[in-house]
Amino acid sequence: MSRTATYHTTVRWTGEHWGHLIMGNGPEMKFSAPPDAHGHAGVVTPEDAFVAAANTCVMMMFIWATERFKLKLVSFECRTEGTKLIELDRTEIFTRLHFRPVIRIAAAGEPRAAVEARTRRALQAARKYSLVANSVKSEIVIEPEITIDE
């Protein structure tokens, strides 16, 4: 049987192109539009938050998958790039999220090829079960760099 969960945020305008964000899990921060949209540098933007939401969700699901696939995760770092299309009428949409995870897994005595194959399956599972990645219209591309340590 399906079930639901609810998450919330609150935003408040604080003047000019500034806002204050309160997340349901507790953190608070200033935000602005990006500098190219009359905003400010050095703070989170809605565009940053969108890409970060997908990146953090995929990472958390990868950690879950490595535990499920009994992989010994050594390190994980992922740069994700969001590409937005700006139409002639100035409407915008993210068309692509390109993930570039750099993953290190300990072989722990197992054949490297088998560990790499399981790591790739764990990455596929992370993509499949990522709430945020499943909730966006953008094309999702994941190009991993996987290193298997002895």
matplotlib code that plots the C-alpha trace (Angstrom):
import matplotlib.pyplot as plt

x = [0.0, 1.3, 1.9, 2.8, 5.3, 5.2, 8.2, 8.1, 10.2, 9.4, 10.8, 10.6, 11.6, 14.1, 14.5, 15.9, 16.8, 17.3, 15.4, 15.6, 15.0, 13.9, 13.9, 11.7, 14.7, 16.0, 18.7, 18.2, 20.0, 20.0, 19.3, 19.2, 18.8, 22.1, 24.1, 23.1, 19.5, 20.0, 20.9, 24.0, 27.0, 28.1, 24.7, 22.5, 20.3, 17.2, 19.3, 22.0, 19.4, 17.8, 21.1, 22.1, 18.8, 19.4, 23.1, 22.6, 19.7, 21.6, 24.6, 22.4, 20.8, 24.3, 25.4, 22.2, 22.9, 26.6, 25.4, 22.7, 25.3, 27.8, 30.4, 33.2, 32.9, 36.2, 35.2, 32.5, 32.6, 30.2, 30.2, 26.8, 26.1, 22.7, 22.1, 19.2, 17.6, 16.5, 13.8, 13.2, 10.4, 12.8, 11.1, 13.7, 13.9, 16.7, 17.1, 19.9, 21.6, 25.0, 26.5, 30.2, 30.8, 34.3, 34.0, 36.6, 35.6, 37.8, 38.0, 38.5, 39.8, 37.1, 37.8, 38.0, 35.7, 33.0, 33.3, 33.2, 30.1, 28.3, 29.4, 27.8, 24.6, 24.6, 24.9, 21.9, 19.9, 20.8, 19.4, 16.3, 15.5, 16.4, 13.2, 14.6, 16.0, 12.7, 10.8, 12.5, 11.8, 15.5, 17.6, 19.8, 23.3, 25.7, 29.3, 31.2, 34.9, 35.3, 38.5, 38.7, 41.4, 43.0]
y = [0.0, 3.4, 6.1, 9.7, 11.9, 15.7, 18.1, 21.8, 25.0, 28.6, 31.6, 35.2, 38.2, 40.4, 43.2, 43.8, 40.4, 38.7, 36.0, 33.9, 30.1, 27.9, 24.2, 21.8, 19.8, 22.9, 24.7, 28.3, 30.4, 33.5, 33.1, 35.2, 35.0, 34.3, 37.4, 37.2, 37.5, 40.6, 38.6, 38.3, 36.0, 34.0, 32.6, 29.7, 30.3, 28.4, 27.0, 25.8, 24.3, 22.4, 20.9, 20.3, 18.5, 16.0, 15.6, 15.0, 12.7, 10.5, 10.4, 9.3, 6.6, 5.5, 5.1, 3.1, 0.9, 0.3, -1.0, -3.1, -4.5, -5.0, -2.7, -1.1, 2.5, 4.4, 7.7, 9.4, 12.9, 14.0, 17.2, 17.7, 20.2, 21.4, 22.8, 25.3, 26.4, 30.0, 30.4, 33.5, 34.6, 34.2, 31.1, 28.7, 25.0, 22.7, 20.3, 18.1, 17.1, 15.6, 13.7, 12.9, 10.8, 9.8, 6.6, 4.6, 1.1, -1.4, -4.8, -6.5, -9.7, -9.9, -9.9, -6.3, -6.9, -8.3, -5.3, -2.8, -4.6, -4.4, -0.8, 0.0, -1.8, 0.2, 3.4, 2.3, 1.6, 5.0, 6.6, 4.4, 5.1, 8.8, 10.7, 14.0, 12.5, 10.8, 14.0, 16.2, 16.4, 16.9, 14.3, 12.5, 11.5, 9.7, 9.2, 7.6, 7.3, 4.1, 3.1, -0.3, -0.4, -3.7]
z = [0.0, -0.9, 1.8, 1.8, 3.7, 3.8, 3.8, 4.2, 3.9, 4.6, 2.7, 3.7, 1.6, 3.5, 1.0, -2.5, -4.0, -0.7, 1.1, 4.2, 4.0, 6.9, 6.2, 7.9, 9.2, 11.0, 8.9, 8.0, 5.5, 3.3, -0.4, -3.5, -7.2, -9.0, -9.9, -13.6, -12.5, -10.3, -7.3, -5.1, -5.0, -2.0, -1.0, -2.1, -5.1, -6.2, -9.1, -6.6, -4.4, -7.3, -8.4, -4.8, -4.0, -6.8, -6.0, -2.3, -2.8, -5.3, -2.9, 0.1, -2.0, -3.2, 0.4, 1.1, -1.9, -1.0, 2.4, 0.8, -1.8, 1.0, -0.6, 1.4, 0.5, 0.9, -0.6, -2.6, -4.2, -6.9, -9.0, -10.6, -13.3, -14.1, -17.6, -18.0, -21.2, -21.5, -24.1, -26.2, -23.9, -20.9, -19.5, -18.1, -17.5, -16.4, -19.3, -17.9, -14.7, -15.3, -12.3, -12.2, -9.1, -8.1, -6.1, -4.3, -3.0, -1.1, -2.8, 0.5, -1.1, -3.7, -7.5, -8.7, -11.7, -9.4, -7.0, -9.8, -11.3, -7.9, -7.6, -10.9, -9.9, -6.6, -8.6, -10.8, -7.7, -6.3, -9.5, -9.4, -5.8, -5.7, -4.9, -6.2, -9.4, -10.0, -9.5, -12.2, -15.9, -16.7, -18.5, -15.9, -16.9, -14.6, -15.6, -12.8, -12.2, -10.1, -8.4, -6.7, -3.9, -2.9]

ax = plt.figure().add_subplot(projection="3d")
ax.plot(x, y, z, "-o")
ax.set_aspect("equal")
plt.show()
